[in-house]
Amino acid sequence: MSYMNIIKNLFYERAELTLNEIYLELSMHDEISTTGEKLRHRIRSAIYTLKKNGEIDRISRMTYRKRE
C-alpha cells in the first residue's frame, strides 16, 4: 500500500487531521519501513499531491480537512 493510499484512508476515517497525527499513524504502520526525515518528506509530498488534486484542504498551519 502506498503512502498516498494510507493517508487517504486516514482522511476517510477522520475528516480532519494534523501533520503530527499523520506522522504518528504512518510511523506505526506495519507496511512502512521508512523512518525519520525521509518519512516526513514522503508524507508532506503525498499531502501536497492530495491538496493539488482537490481532495483535501489546508485549514490551518499544520491541519488538513477532507474536501466534501
WOTA-V714964 format. One line per field, one symbol per residue. ss: DSSP state (H for helix, E for strand, L for the rest). psi: psi as a letter, one per 20 degrees, with the letter a starting at -180 (. if undefined). burial: 1 if it has 24 or more other ideal C-beta (glycine too) atoms within 12 Angstrom, else 0. A space follows every 50 residues. Layout:
BEGIN
ss: ???
psi: ???
burial: ???
END
This chain:
BEGIN
ss: LLHHHHHHHHHHHLLEEEHHHHHHHHHLLLLLLLLHHHHHHHHHHHHHHH HHLLLEEEEELLEEEELL
psi: prgghggghghhgphpqrhhggggghhiphioiqrbhgghghghgggggg ghijhrqpiagkpqqpp.
burial: 00110111011000001010011011000001000000100110011001 000011000000010100
END
